[in-house]
Amino acid sequence: MPKTAKNEPNEQINKLAQLLNRSKRNVQGYIQNFWGPCLKFLHNANILDVGCGPGATTFSAAIWGAKQVIGLEPQAAGSSQGSQTTFNKIKNELKLHQCKLEPIDFLKYNPDNPFDIVLFYDSINHIRETTADIRYDTAARQEQKQIIAHVRQVTATNGWVIMCDCSRKNFFGDFGIPSPVMPTINWKTHQCAAAWRSLLQEEGFGNLSINWRVPPRIKWAKPILDNAFVNYLTFSHFILRAQKLP
Ligand SMILES: C[S@@+](CC[C@H](N)C(=O)[O-])C[C@H]1O[C@@H](n2cnc3c(N)ncnc32)[C@H](O)[C@@H]1O
């Protein structure tokens, strides 16, 4: 891991976890899973973190070497109260001044320069929430396609978009039973990973890959959990990465 601040990255991640009220294993594990093979692109990168909330991914990107990270947080659908305040507190305590919060709706954000990496950590399904299934509803699909068209505009050529969120398809959701592992998710306001993948392909993204949630405490179970079927029975939480092709 590259050094970017006065403290070692490990110590910074420790402090970030404390400030977010989460365990270090939780922050490091989930976020490392999120970056996956894109971790190596963080050094010196310009990053946009859409719907950044209190900034777990924003600050971890900076700790792992990003040059500039813009976090968009309008405190809109799916937000938790006070996330902007927490963001600014963490920024000051960790002295990560390369991170900046913009309280702007993603579709109204028109940066001067495109970003090397654009992130949606549990935010892609909230930008314009719909309960329609965009695999079958043409009007709703068209609306969500505008989000991906805007992702294309703000991503540099050969840059990456990384998104994770719950899918619409889940065993418990499909049978109307509360999920023991994802009790607060409204599955109907989420879209399937395959639906986002197809929109990304239509907008000229390639080199797509999908991973599925593996909780850090049982990372030894990755060969069993990291697939669509087992995740359908558990978390239904995907990580989708794609590169903007020239
Ligand atoms: C479930 S939260 C995830 C927050 C954060 N990424 C995290 O993992 O802690 C979804 C976030 O998306 C943000 N959001 C919703 N609509 C948005 C929009 N149109 N533009 C930017 N952010 C948006 C919400 O304010 C909320 O903070």
The ligand as an SDF file (V2000), in Angstrom:
LIG
                    3D

 27 29  0  0  0  0  0  0  0  0999 V2000
  -27.4150    3.6090    0.8750 C   0  0  0  0  0  0  0  0  0  0  0  0
  -26.6310    5.1500    0.8940 S   0  0  0  0  0  0  0  0  0  0  0  0
  -24.9170    4.6890    0.6780 C   0  0  0  0  0  0  0  0  0  0  0  0
  -23.9830    5.7230    1.2630 C   0  0  0  0  0  0  0  0  0  0  0  0
  -22.4880    5.3900    1.1960 C   0  0  0  0  0  0  0  0  0  0  0  0
  -22.0200    5.1430   -0.1490 N   0  0  0  0  0  0  0  0  0  0  0  0
  -22.1590    4.2650    2.1240 C   0  0  0  0  0  0  0  0  0  0  0  0
  -21.9280    3.1640    1.6400 O   0  0  0  0  0  0  0  0  0  0  0  0
  -22.1390    4.4970    3.3350 O   0  0  0  0  0  0  0  0  0  0  0  0
  -27.0580    5.8510   -0.6880 C   0  0  0  0  0  0  0  0  0  0  0  0
  -26.5730    7.2640   -0.8520 C   0  0  0  0  0  0  0  0  0  0  0  0
  -26.8530    7.7330   -2.1740 O   0  0  0  0  0  0  0  0  0  0  0  0
  -27.1230    9.1190   -2.0830 C   0  0  0  0  0  0  0  0  0  0  0  0
  -27.8860    9.5630   -3.2580 N   0  0  0  0  0  0  0  0  0  0  0  0
  -29.1890    9.3210   -3.5350 C   0  0  0  0  0  0  0  0  0  0  0  0
  -29.5420    9.9540   -4.6660 N   0  0  0  0  0  0  0  0  0  0  0  0
  -28.4390   10.5980   -5.1170 C   0  0  0  0  0  0  0  0  0  0  0  0
  -28.1740   11.4310   -6.2410 C   0  0  0  0  0  0  0  0  0  0  0  0
  -29.1400   11.7040   -7.1340 N   0  0  0  0  0  0  0  0  0  0  0  0
  -26.9230   11.9280   -6.4160 N   0  0  0  0  0  0  0  0  0  0  0  0
  -25.9460   11.6280   -5.5230 C   0  0  0  0  0  0  0  0  0  0  0  0
  -26.1370   10.8580   -4.4260 N   0  0  0  0  0  0  0  0  0  0  0  0
  -27.3680   10.3530   -4.2260 C   0  0  0  0  0  0  0  0  0  0  0  0
  -27.9260    9.2510   -0.7920 C   0  0  0  0  0  0  0  0  0  0  0  0
  -27.9260   10.5740   -0.2930 O   0  0  0  0  0  0  0  0  0  0  0  0
  -27.2330    8.2320    0.1070 C   0  0  0  0  0  0  0  0  0  0  0  0
  -26.2680    8.8130    0.9370 O   0  0  0  0  0  0  0  0  0  0  0  0
  1  2  1  0
  2  3  1  0
  2 10  1  0
  3  4  1  0
  4  5  1  0
  5  6  1  0
  5  7  1  0
  7  8  2  0
  7  9  1  0
 10 11  1  0
 11 12  1  0
 11 26  1  0
 12 13  1  0
 13 14  1  0
 13 24  1  0
 14 15  1  0
 14 23  1  0
 15 16  2  0
 16 17  1  0
 17 18  1  0
 17 23  2  0
 18 19  1  0
 18 20  2  0
 20 21  1  0
 21 22  2  0
 22 23  1  0
 24 25  1  0
 24 26  1  0
 26 27  1  0
M  CHG  2   2   1   9  -1
M  END
$$$$
